[in-house]
Amino acid sequence: MNIFQAIVLGIVQGLTEFLPVSSSAHLRIVPAILGWDDPGAAFTAIIQIGTLVAVLLYFAKDIASIAGAVISGILKGTPFHSPEAKTGWMIAAGTVPIVVFGLLFKKDIETTLRSLYWISASMIILALVLSIAERHTLSRLKKGLSGKSIAEIGWKEAIFIGFAQAMALIPGSSRSGVTITGGLFMNLDRKTAARYSFLLSIPSVFAAGMFELYKTRAEIMASTQNMVAIAVATLCAGIVGYLSIAFLLNYLRRHTTTIFIIYRLLAGTALIVLIATGKLQP
């Protein structure tokens, strides 16, 4: 791809990685609409390193506190000695499902599941599931029940949200979308669900990005243009991703996810129409 394409796709990745609208879907849809080649699952995984850096920078204090507490707990033989240590172990537990399913269905994720049929269906289905989760949350709020904090996330919540995260392996599902949805069903408030979602993304996104970077290193290094394109896309993704994190956390303090539900329904439906009318090839 050329530099312009790299910039566009980097911005798309940064905008959609943390919003519950699916970055992998948009990195498949935008090139299809513009008549570009599908950048592929490997490209998506690699430029996610940019948004991973955005998470690391935005939550640097939290991450340092959690990592320090986990190490201290291990050394002292008391792994759950503090809320921060517990959070670290819950992030680890929530990462297991996506690793297992990612390895089991790696070939399908990179081929069959990138079909626009799958993407349109998953965008619409998750929108409906997210709307149910929102109704569940609103029902609790009407009863005067407050949401759980990150410190209150236990094994049940971590495993449930972890399995929800595994659904993000299907393009169109949205990793942040499914984990926020899982968090709402587990009675987390919206901001806490988003915060845990971002922290939970760190191990899996890092592992996937490093693996694909290593696997495709020969192709990337085959030309200066390839290396520059990957670097530019990753940088753009990181800058825009940092801004997206700040926006979403601030937005969810006072709003529901309704706007994202509507967007997913409209985008998924429009995609089906474009495929049915022959404007896009699935």
Secondary structure, DSSP 8 states (H G I E B T S, - for coil): --HHHHHHHHHHHHHHTTTTT-HHHHHHHHHHHHT----HHHHHHHHHHHHHHHHHHHTHHHHHHHHHHHHHHHHHT-TTSSHHHHHHHHHHHHHHHHHHHHHHTHHHHHTGGGSHHHHHHHHHHHHHHHHHHHHHHHHHHHTT---B-GGG--HHHHHHHHHHHHGGGSTTS-HHHHHHHHHHHTTB-HHHHHHHHHHHHHHHHHHHHHHHHHHTHHHHTT-HHHHHHHHHHHHHHHHHHHHHHHHHHHHHHH--SHHHHHHHHHHHHHHHHHHHTTSS--
